[in-house]
Amino acid sequence: MTPIWKLGAEPVVGSPFEPGCRRDVLVVGAGLTGLATALMLRREGLDVAIVEAGEVAGRASGANTGKLTVLQGAVLSSLRRHHSAPLTRAYAEANLEGMEWLTATAEELGVPFSRRAAYSYAQTPGGVDDIDAELRAALEAGLHVRRVEPDQLAQSPFPIVDAVALDGQVAIDPQRIAVALAQAFLREGGVLHTGVRVTRVHAVPTAAVETTAGYASAGQVVLATAMPITDRGLYFTKVRGLRSSCVAFTTDGPLPEGLYLAVDGETKSVRSVTPADGPADAAQLIVAGNGFPVGRAASPRAAVNGLVSWTRHHFPGAEPVAWWSAQDYESHDLMPFVGAMPRGLGRIRFATGYAKWGLSNAPAAALRLTAEITRVPRRLRPDWMNVISTRFTVPADLARGGVENFRVGWEAASGWIGAQAVPTPVPRPVEGEGVVASRGGHPVGISTVEGRTRAVSAVCPHLGGVLRWNDAELTWDCPLHASRFTADGCRIEGPALSDLQRLPRVPGEEIEHEPGASLRSEPDGDR
């Protein structure tokens, strides 16, 4: 489950955390948003430190497909259906500026990339109307898109009924650019602390964070954590967590030259890997898609297997060599949230809701955050920043949010009901499987990974949702707001800030035991 971008990659070494230190800006998270924001602010002369729970680009920033494009499937037409033309154009301009900043910085730092055409394509005749809508929205937003000629469609190894294209887009190694940004930040005097988890954020009496290594304060705190790790603003109710899988293949056959994304059916994202934009010695083709809301898929493993089957069918001889998954968040109004955190007194800022398009949205967010923190007058900021910052919620946004939050309530109720229907004892799960059962009325997650059977609380510490087993990544995932945990309960990502409770062995219950044994239920008082 390691992305090909990370194979053989050297970690960026930070410095020990200094409890009690004060900075101009503390950035939480060393993904692309955090790294770009920190580098921009450091180049403005501010004293900046990054605090990262894991490693540089440890999550989505280092686990995407490396497609940097403003033509993003059906995003522009979806925005235009529910928002004004100026707002849709502002989104496109933000992504263009984010893309321009990242490519210029890549050239400065010696990170190679390739220029290609990006294609939004229809897999079936039913998707032609979607292509029409995307073409109209993109042209209205000022992009120089074109309709793809039929003879070019016929040359594709996979089904393309219709397509719109945008030339001059970019394929890049996302891990390599993230590492280069981190190294540039350190060279310019920035401070990086890895392996330090932020557990709480304060706005009074000053902006500050509590971490697993101590306390630190700052003039500003930037939460670049995909999902904000504070409930101020209730952004966990305004976005939904989405998960997609990627599979890398070796193949001797012909490869697509462009960057492809389907607008209909089960989404398929296709790109080749060349020496100019990735580790072509490890794989030559990446196929991604078959996404789903976190914690709500019956079998994430089946989604991965579906990508493999589809690729083998359309690219004979292709063999999978690596697969991985990544998570991002989509806002209910389809626009990223960037700026000051409500009830943060202007001292806490954040960015979220990129909907899997972080390679362009993250630097765009960093540009806006930097303008706000350095107090660039609004009249001197790009028009897109002012348009996006003054947008209004429209009825369609409320409707989507209402549907999603109804689903969250349904998942919360059905999770608890379902857990009670499976009391312990239960058969020991086979290798790679997990089950939620009730021990004394409390949902317990029981799984077997690498020959070891574990029991943890199956209740998410964020808002009490009952977790579900992810049979592809062998994790416990929350269907409410997309927090995720390892098989033994360690927090991975999401709004939850603590690990799951690891349940001790009780009299008569074997957690690490031989196949065929059972996990027995004991009264609450015996736990």
C-alpha positions in Angstrom: 0.0 0.0 0.0 2.9 2.3 -0.6 2.5 4.9 -3.5 5.2 4.5 -6.2 6.2 8.1 -5.5 7.4 7.0 -2.1 9.4 4.0 -3.1 13.0 4.7 -2.0 12.2 8.3 -1.1 14.3 9.8 1.7 12.4 11.3 4.6 12.9 15.0 5.4 14.5 15.3 8.8 13.2 18.0 11.0 14.4 19.3 14.4 13.2 18.4 17.9 10.1 20.3 19.1 10.8 23.2 21.5 8.1 23.4 24.2 7.2 26.9 25.1 8.6 28.5 21.9 6.7 31.3 20.2 6.7 31.9 16.4 5.1 34.4 14.1 3.2 31.5 12.5 2.7 27.9 13.4 1.6 25.7 10.5 -0.1 22.4 11.4 0.5 19.8 8.7 3.3 19.2 6.2 1.2 18.4 3.2 1.2 20.6 0.1 -1.0 23.3 1.7 1.2 23.6 4.8 4.5 23.4 2.9 3.5 26.0 0.3 2.0 28.4 3.0 5.1 28.0 5.2 7.5 28.6 2.3 5.6 31.7 1.1 5.4 33.2 4.6 9.1 32.5 5.3 10.0 34.3 2.1 8.0 37.2 3.5 10.4 37.3 6.4 8.2 35.7 9.1 9.4 33.2 11.7 7.5 30.0 10.7 7.4 26.5 12.1 5.6 23.4 10.7 4.3 20.8 13.1 3.5 17.4 11.5 2.1 14.3 13.2 3.7 12.0 10.7 6.1 12.8 7.8 6.2 15.2 4.9 3.4 14.5 2.4 2.4 11.5 4.5 -1.2 11.5 3.4 -3.0 12.8 0.2 -0.2 15.1 -0.8 2.1 12.2 -1.5 -0.6 9.7 -2.5 -2.4 11.2 -5.5 -2.0 10.6 -9.2 0.2 13.6 -9.8 -2.2 15.3 -12.2 -2.0 19.1 -12.0 -4.8 20.5 -14.2 -7.6 23.0 -14.2 -9.8 20.7 -16.2 -11.1 18.5 -13.4 -13.6 16.1 -14.7 -17.0 17.7 -14.3 -16.1 20.2 -11.6 -16.6 23.4 -13.5 -20.1 22.4 -14.8 -21.1 21.2 -11.4 -20.1 24.5 -9.9 -21.9 26.4 -12.7 -25.1 24.6 -12.1 -25.4 25.9 -8.6 -23.3 29.1 -8.6 -22.8 32.3 -10.6 -20.5 32.6 -13.6 -18.1 35.0 -11.7 -17.7 32.5 -8.9 -17.0 29.6 -11.3 -14.5 31.7 -13.1 -12.9 32.7 -9.8 -12.4 29.0 -9.0 -10.8 28.4 -12.4 -8.5 31.4 -12.0 -7.5 30.3 -8.4 -6.5 26.9 -9.8 -4.6 28.5 -12.7 -2.6 30.7 -10.3 -2.0 27.7 -8.0 -0.8 25.7 -10.9 1.4 28.5 -12.1 3.0 28.9 -8.7 3.7 25.2 -8.3 5.2 24.7 -11.7 7.3 27.9 -11.4 8.5 26.7 -8.0 9.2 23.2 -9.3 11.4 24.7 -12.0 13.2 26.8 -9.4 13.8 23.8 -7.2 14.8 21.4 -10.1 11.8 19.2 -9.9 10.9 17.9 -13.4 7.4 17.6 -14.8 5.8 17.1 -18.2 3.2 19.2 -20.1 0.3 17.2 -21.4 -3.3 17.7 -22.5 -5.9 16.9 -19.9 -9.2 15.2 -21.0 -12.6 15.0 -19.4 -14.3 12.2 -21.1 -17.6 10.3 -21.3 -17.4 6.5 -21.1 -21.0 6.0 -22.4 -23.5 7.9 -24.6 -25.2 9.0 -21.4 -22.2 11.1 -20.5 -22.3 13.3 -23.7 -24.5 15.9 -22.0 -22.0 16.1 -19.2 -19.2 16.8 -21.7 -21.4 19.5 -23.4 -21.9 21.1 -20.0 -18.3 21.0 -19.0 -17.2 22.5 -22.3 -19.7 25.4 -21.9 -18.7 26.0 -18.3 -14.9 25.9 -19.1 -15.3 28.3 -22.0 -17.4 30.7 -19.9 -14.6 30.5 -17.2 -12.0 31.6 -19.7 -10.3 28.3 -20.3 -9.1 27.5 -23.9 -10.7 24.1 -24.0 -11.5 22.2 -27.2 -13.8 19.4 -28.3 -11.8 16.2 -29.1 -12.1 15.0 -32.7 -13.8 11.6 -33.3 -10.7 10.1 -35.0 -8.6 10.9 -31.9 -11.3 9.3 -29.7 -11.1 6.1 -31.7 -7.3 5.7 -30.9 -7.9 5.3 -27.2 -7.4 1.8 -25.7 -10.3 2.4 -23.3 -13.9 3.5 -24.2 -14.2 7.2 -24.9 -17.5 8.3 -26.5 -16.9 12.1 -26.2 -14.3 14.4 -24.6 -13.2 17.9 -24.0 -9.5 18.7 -23.7 -7.3 21.5 -22.2 -3.7 21.6 -23.5 -0.6 22.5 -21.4 -1.5 20.8 -18.2 1.0 19.0 -16.0 2.0 15.6 -14.8 4.4 15.6 -11.8 5.7 13.4 -9.0 3.8 14.8 -6.0 6.2 13.4 -3.4 9.2 14.9 -5.1 7.7 18.4 -5.2 6.6 18.1 -1.6 10.0 17.1 -0.4 11.6 19.9 -2.5 9.3 22.4 -0.9 10.2 21.1 2.6 13.9 21.3 1.9 13.6 24.8 0.4 11.7 25.9 3.6 14.5 24.5 5.8 17.2 26.1 3.7 15.5 29.5 4.1 15.5 29.2 7.9 12.1 27.6 8.5 11.6 25.0 11.3 10.1 21.6 10.8 8.9 19.3 13.6 7.8 15.8 12.4 6.3 13.0 14.6 4.6 15.6 16.8 0.8 15.5 16.9 -1.2 18.6 17.7 -4.0 17.7 20.1 -5.7 21.1 20.7 -5.7 24.6 19.2 -6.3 27.8 21.2 -7.2 31.3 20.2 -7.0 32.9 23.7 -5.1 34.4 25.4 -3.0 34.0 22.3 -3.0 31.6 19.3 -1.4 28.4 20.5 -1.3 24.6 20.1 -1.0 21.7 22.5 1.0 18.8 21.2 2.2 15.4 22.3 5.6 17.1 22.9 4.4 20.3 24.6 2.9 23.7 24.1 3.8 26.4 21.6 2.3 29.8 20.8 2.2 32.0 17.7 0.8 35.2 16.2 -1.2 32.9 13.8 -1.9 29.2 13.6 -2.7 27.7 10.2 -4.5 24.4 10.1 -3.3 22.6 7.0 -4.7 19.2 8.1 -7.2 18.4 5.3 -10.0 18.3 7.9 -9.6 21.1 10.5 -8.6 19.5 13.8 -10.9 21.8 15.8 -14.7 21.8 15.9 -14.8 25.6 15.7 -16.9 26.4 12.7 -18.3 22.9 12.6 -16.6 22.2 9.3 -17.0 18.5 9.8 -20.7 19.1 9.0 -19.9 21.1 5.9 -17.7 18.6 4.1 -17.7 14.9 3.4 -14.7 12.6 3.3 -14.1 10.8 0.1 -11.6 8.0 -0.5 -10.2 6.8 -3.8 -7.7 4.1 -4.8 -4.8 4.1 -7.2 -3.1 1.2 -8.9 0.3 1.3 -10.6 1.0 -1.1 -13.5 3.9 -2.2 -15.6 3.1 -2.7 -19.2 4.9 -3.1 -22.5 1.9 -1.9 -24.5 1.0 1.5 -25.9 0.3 4.2 -23.2 -2.0 7.2 -23.2 -0.3 10.5 -23.6 -2.8 12.6 -21.8 -4.3 13.0 -18.4 -7.8 11.4 -18.5 -10.8 11.6 -16.1 -14.2 10.2 -16.7 -17.3 12.3 -16.0 -19.8 9.4 -15.9 -20.2 6.0 -14.4 -17.6 4.6 -12.1 -14.9 7.2 -12.3 -11.6 6.2 -13.9 -8.5 8.4 -13.9 -5.7 7.4 -16.2 -2.2 8.6 -16.8 1.1 7.2 -17.9 4.4 7.7 -15.9 7.5 8.9 -17.8 11.0 9.6 -16.6 10.1 13.3 -16.8 7.3 13.1 -14.2 7.8 10.1 -12.0 9.6 6.8 -11.3 9.0 5.2 -14.7 11.3 2.4 -13.8 8.8 1.3 -11.1 5.6 1.6 -13.2 4.4 3.0 -16.5 0.7 3.4 -15.9 -1.6 4.6 -13.1 -5.3 4.0 -13.0 -7.4 5.5 -10.1 -11.0 5.9 -9.2 -13.9 3.8 -7.9 -14.2 6.3 -5.1 -16.6 6.2 -2.2 -17.5 8.1 1.0 -15.2 7.0 3.8 -16.6 4.2 5.9 -19.6 3.6 3.7 -18.3 1.1 1.1 -19.3 -2.6 1.5 -15.8 -3.6 0.4 -13.0 -1.2 -0.4 -11.0 -4.2 -1.5 -13.6 -4.8 -4.3 -13.0 -1.2 -5.5 -9.3 -1.9 -5.9 -9.9 -5.2 -7.6 -12.3 -3.5 -10.0 -9.5 -1.1 -11.1 -7.2 -4.0 -11.7 -9.8 -5.9 -13.7 -10.7 -2.8 -15.8 -7.0 -2.1 -16.6 -6.2 -5.7 -17.5 -9.1 -5.7 -19.9 -8.2 -2.4 -21.7 -4.4 -2.7 -21.4 -3.6 -6.4 -22.1 -0.4 -7.5 -20.4 -0.6 -4.8 -17.7 0.4 -6.1 -14.3 -0.2 -4.3 -10.9 3.0 -3.5 -9.0 1.6 -1.2 -6.3 -1.7 0.2 -5.0 -2.7 2.8 -2.4 -5.6 5.0 -1.4 -5.9 8.6 -0.5 -8.6 10.8 1.2 -9.8 14.3 0.6 -12.9 16.3 1.5 -15.6 17.8 -0.6 -17.5 20.8 0.6 -21.3 20.8 0.2 -21.1 24.0 -1.9 -18.3 22.4 -4.0 -15.9 25.3 -3.3 -12.9 24.9 -0.9 -13.1 26.7 2.4 -10.1 28.9 3.0 -9.5 31.7 5.5 -10.1 32.7 9.1 -11.7 30.1 11.4 -15.0 31.2 12.9 -14.6 32.0 16.6 -10.8 32.1 16.1 -10.5 35.9 16.6 -8.6 36.1 13.4 -5.7 34.1 14.9 -6.6 30.7 13.4 -6.7 30.0 9.7 -7.4 26.9 7.7 -8.1 25.3 4.3 -10.2 22.3 3.4 -12.6 21.0 0.7 -10.3 20.5 -2.3 -12.4 17.5 -3.5 -9.2 15.6 -4.6 -7.7 18.5 -6.6 -5.2 19.6 -4.0 -2.2 20.0 -6.4 -3.7 23.2 -7.7 -6.1 24.1 -4.9 -3.5 23.8 -2.2 -1.0 26.4 -3.6 -4.0 28.6 -4.4 -5.1 28.4 -0.8 -1.5 29.1 0.4 -1.5 32.3 -1.8 -4.7 33.4 -0.1 -3.6 32.5 3.4 -0.3 34.4 2.9 -2.1 37.5 1.6 -4.4 37.5 4.6 -1.6 36.9 7.2 0.7 39.5 5.7 -2.3 41.9 5.4 -2.2 42.6 1.7 -5.0 45.1 1.1 -8.0 43.7 -0.7 -7.6 46.1 -3.6 -4.1 44.6 -4.3 -5.2 41.0 -4.2 -6.2 39.0 -7.3 -9.9 39.3 -8.1 -10.5 35.6 -7.6 -9.5 35.9 -3.9 -12.1 38.7 -3.3 -14.9 36.9 -5.3 -14.4 33.6 -3.4 -14.1 35.2 0.0 -17.5 37.0 -0.4 -19.5 34.1 -1.8 -22.9 33.3 -0.3 -24.6 30.0 0.5 -27.3 29.2 -2.0 -30.3 26.8 -1.6 -28.6 24.0 -3.5 -25.7 24.1 -1.0 -28.2 23.8 1.9 -30.0 20.9 0.1 -26.7 19.0 -0.4 -25.7 19.6 3.2 -29.0 18.5 4.5 -28.9 15.3 2.5 -25.4 14.5 3.7 -26.1 15.3 7.4 -29.3 13.2 7.2 -27.0 10.3 5.9 -24.7 11.0 8.8 -27.6 10.6 11.3 -28.7 7.4 9.5 -25.2 6.0 9.7 -24.9 6.9 13.4 -28.2 5.1 14.3 -27.7 2.1 12.0 -24.2 1.6 13.3 -25.3 1.3 16.9 -28.2 -0.9 16.0 -26.1 -3.2 13.8 -23.5 -3.6 16.5 -26.0 -4.8 19.1 -27.2 -7.4 16.6 -23.8 -9.2 16.9 -23.1 -10.0 20.5 -19.8 -11.6 21.5 -18.5 -14.3 21.5 -17.8 -14.3 17.7 -15.5 -16.5 15.7 -12.0 -15.2 15.3 -11.8 -13.1 12.1 -9.7 -14.7 9.3 -6.5 -12.8 8.3 -7.3 -9.4 6.9 -10.9 -9.3 8.2 -12.6 -7.4 11.0 -16.0 -7.4 12.6 -18.0 -5.1 14.9 -19.7 -6.9 17.8 -21.3 -5.9 21.1 -19.5 -6.5 24.4 -21.8 -5.6 27.2 -23.7 -3.1 25.0 -20.5 -1.4 23.7 -19.4 -1.8 20.1 -16.1 -3.6 19.9 -13.9 -3.9 16.8 -12.2 -7.3 16.4 -9.7 -7.8 13.6 -6.9 -10.1 12.6 -3.9 -8.6 10.9 -0.5 -10.3 10.4 -1.6 -13.2 12.5 -2.6 -11.1 15.5 -6.2 -10.7 16.6 -6.9 -7.4 18.4 -9.9 -5.8 20.1 -10.5 -2.1 20.2 -13.4 0.2 21.0 -15.4 0.5 17.7 -16.7 3.9 18.7 -15.1 7.0 17.1 -13.8 9.4 19.8 -15.0 12.4 17.7 -18.8 12.1 17.8 -19.4 8.5 18.7 -20.0 6.9 15.3 -19.6 3.1 15.1 -16.6 2.3 13.0 -16.5 0.0 10.0 -13.7 -2.3 8.8 -11.9 -1.3 5.6 -10.9 -4.7 4.1 -8.4 -3.1 1.6 -6.3 -1.0 4.0 -7.1 -3.0 7.1 -8.3 0.0 9.1 -11.3 1.1 11.1 -13.1 3.9 9.3 -15.8 6.2 10.6 -18.8 6.6 8.3 -19.9 9.9 10.0 -17.0 12.3 9.4 -14.2 10.2 8.0 -11.8 9.6 10.9 -9.6 6.6 10.4 -7.6 4.3 12.7 -5.2 1.4 12.4 -6.2 -2.1 13.4 -4.7 -1.6 16.8 -6.5 1.8 17.3 -3.9 4.4 16.4 -5.4 7.6 14.8 -4.5 8.0 11.1 -6.5 11.1 10.0 -9.8 12.9 10.3 -11.4 15.2 12.9 -10.8 12.7 15.8 -7.8 13.7 17.8 -7.3 10.7 20.0 -6.6 7.0 19.5 -9.2 4.3 20.0 -9.3 2.6 23.4 -7.5 -0.7 23.2 -9.6 -3.2 25.1 -7.8 -5.4 27.6 -8.1 -9.1 27.8 -10.8 -10.1 30.3 -11.1 -13.5 32.1 -12.1 -16.2 29.7 -11.5 -14.0 26.6 -8.6 -14.6 24.3 -7.6 -11.7 22.0 -4.4 -13.4 20.6 -5.5 -17.0 20.2 -5.7 -19.9 17.9 -8.0 -20.1 15.0 -11.4 -21.5 15.9 -11.5 -19.9 19.4 -14.2 -17.4 20.3 -14.3 -14.0 21.9 -16.6 -14.2 24.9 -18.7 -11.4 26.2 -18.4 -10.5 29.9 -20.6 -8.2 32.0 -19.6 -4.5 32.1 -18.5 -4.8 35.7 -15.8 -7.4 34.8 -14.1 -5.2 32.1 
